[in-house]
Amino acid sequence: MTDTKITLPESEIPTHFYNIAPDLPTPLAPPLHPGTKKPIGPEDLAPIFPMGLIMQEVSQEPMIEIPSEVRDIYRLYRPSPVFRARALEEFLDTPAHIYYKSEHVSPVGSHKLNTAIVQAYMNKQEGVKRLATETGAGQWGSALACACKLMGLECMVYMVRASYEQKPYRRIMIRTYEAEVVASPSKLTAAGRAILAEDPHSPGSLGVAISEAVEDAAKRDDTKYALGSVLNHVLLHQTIIGQEAKQQMELAGEYPDIIIASHGGGSNFAGLAFPFLKDKLKGDRKQLRAIAVEPIACPTLTQGPREYDFGDVAESTPLMLMHTLGHRFIPPPVHAGGLRYHGSAPLVSHLLAAGLMEAEAYHQGEVFESALKFAQCEGTIPAPESAHAIHSTIRHALAARESGERKVILFNLSGHGHFDLGAYESFLNGTMDLMA
Ligand SMILES: *Cc1c(COP(=O)(O)O)cnc(C)c1O
C-alpha cells in the first residue's frame, strides 16, 4: 500500500512563488482609479500598500523568490501533508482516488497564514510599523495578527460586527497575538460612523470593514493596509500550496484529473490550482479540470457578471474586472463566513472567462452533510468553507463510480472547523437553514 500521508522535508519548501500572469493566454485587464476610472499605476497604490507588494501585484516575472526570513517561518508548519482519503473512498465505494492538501495544519488553522507572513515581512522591510485589515469570519484577522506578532509589527483588525458577536474565539485569538480588534462598523473611522448614523445596530459586512481598514491605513503614516484574498499578490503567495502538492502527487505516482477548492475571493483555489494549470496553459495536461466551489447564497462565479466593480462598499478601492454580485450585495448569513464576498479575484475571473476552469455552487445543508461524512471517515473536522470543496469532491467521486472511471481527485482542505462548532451544532440540532 502506498502512503496515506505524503510528506516532504523542510528542505522542499518552495523557494519561489509561481506567477501565472505571464502564462495567461491574454493579459489581465488593469485596475481602474476609483475617481478618474483610468488605469492605475503602482504609485496610486503606494498610500496603502508597500512598494514590494505593489511590484508583485503587477509583476510579469514567472517565478518570484521567497525571502529566507519568510521560509524560516514557513518551517513552523510547511510543507503541509497531502493525504489519501482511503476511508472516504471506501465509504463512497468509488474507484476514484481522493487526495487532499491539508492547509489546516497551520498554527491558525487555515491557508491564510501563508500570505499573512509575506505581507507582514514586506511591510516591515519598508519600515511600516502597523497593519490595518478587515476580517469576516475571523480567519484572516487571526492569521494577520499571528504574522504581525511573529514579525514584530502592530496589527489593527476591523471585524464584521455579526461575527465579532457570534465568534468570540477568533476574536480572542486575535487578542492573544496582541493585536487590536474592534467591531465594524466602528466609531473610529468616517466610513464606520456614516453606517452607524444610518443604522446604529448595523451587523456590518466585509465591504464596510474593508472601507474602515483602508481609511485607517490611508490616514496614518506608520500604517499600511493588508488584504487576505482577491489581489494578484495574495494569490501569488498561496501558490506554495500547489507547488508542494505537485511534488507530493508525483511521489504518489499520480497526476490529478480534477482539482477542487472552495472559493471566497479565490486565494486557496488559486494556490492549489495555478501550479497545475501552468501545465494546462503550456499545452500538456489538456484534460485537467480545475473547479472552484461557492455557496448558492453568494454565487459570485456561477451567477455574477464579469465587470468592473469596487472591492468595498464606500467605493474607495480601485475598480477591478471580476465576477461580482455588486459591491453593495450583502449575502445571507450562511455559516461559511469566508465565502461571503461579493467579488472574485481578477485572475480567477479571467481564467473562468477563458474556459480554463469551472465553478459550482451548493446549498449549505448538502455541504454540511458532506462535512460530517468527511469528519467521520477521515477524522478531521473541516472548516465550513473547505466543506464546499469536500461536497464537490464527493459528487465527482460518485460520478466516477457511475461511469466506472478511476479518476484522481485532489482537493484543498483550506482549514479546520474547530471554531465553527456552533455551525455544526445547528446542523446536528436541525436548526440550520439547509437551503441557504
Ligand atoms: C478565507 C477562507 C476561504 C475563502 O477564501 P479564498 O480566498 O477564496 O481562499 C476558504 N477556506 C478557509 C478555511 C478560509 O479561511
Ligand as a Chemical Component Dictionary entry (heavy atoms), coordinates in Angstrom:
data_LIG
# 
_chem_comp.id                   LIG 
_chem_comp.type                 NON-POLYMER 
_chem_comp.pdbx_formal_charge   0 
_chem_comp.three_letter_code    LIG 
# 
loop_
_chem_comp_atom.comp_id 
_chem_comp_atom.atom_id 
_chem_comp_atom.alt_atom_id 
_chem_comp_atom.type_symbol 
_chem_comp_atom.charge 
_chem_comp_atom.model_Cartn_x 
_chem_comp_atom.model_Cartn_y 
_chem_comp_atom.model_Cartn_z 
_chem_comp_atom.pdbx_ordinal 
LIG C1 C1 C 0 -10.922 32.657 3.882  1  
LIG C2 C2 C 0 -11.111 31.207 3.683  2  
LIG C3 C3 C 0 -11.587 30.677 2.465  3  
LIG C4 C4 C 0 -12.021 31.514 1.319  4  
LIG O1 O1 O 0 -11.113 32.447 0.851  5  
LIG P1 P1 P 0 -10.293 32.229 -0.503 6  
LIG O2 O2 O 0 -9.530  33.484 -0.678 7  
LIG O3 O3 O 0 -11.282 32.003 -1.608 8  
LIG O4 O4 O 0 -9.437  31.054 -0.275 9  
LIG C5 C5 C 0 -11.687 29.297 2.340  10 
LIG N1 N1 N 0 -11.354 28.480 3.358  11 
LIG C6 C6 C 0 -10.896 28.953 4.541  12 
LIG C7 C7 C 0 -10.550 27.993 5.637  13 
LIG C8 C8 C 0 -10.756 30.331 4.740  14 
LIG O5 O5 O 0 -10.285 30.790 5.905  15 
# 
loop_
_chem_comp_bond.comp_id 
_chem_comp_bond.atom_id_1 
_chem_comp_bond.atom_id_2 
_chem_comp_bond.value_order 
_chem_comp_bond.pdbx_ordinal 
LIG C1 C2 SING 1  
LIG C2 C3 SING 2  
LIG C2 C8 DOUB 3  
LIG C3 C4 SING 4  
LIG C3 C5 DOUB 5  
LIG C4 O1 SING 6  
LIG O1 P1 SING 7  
LIG P1 O2 DOUB 8  
LIG P1 O3 SING 9  
LIG P1 O4 SING 10 
LIG C5 N1 SING 11 
LIG N1 C6 DOUB 12 
LIG C6 C7 SING 13 
LIG C6 C8 SING 14 
LIG C8 O5 SING 15 
# 
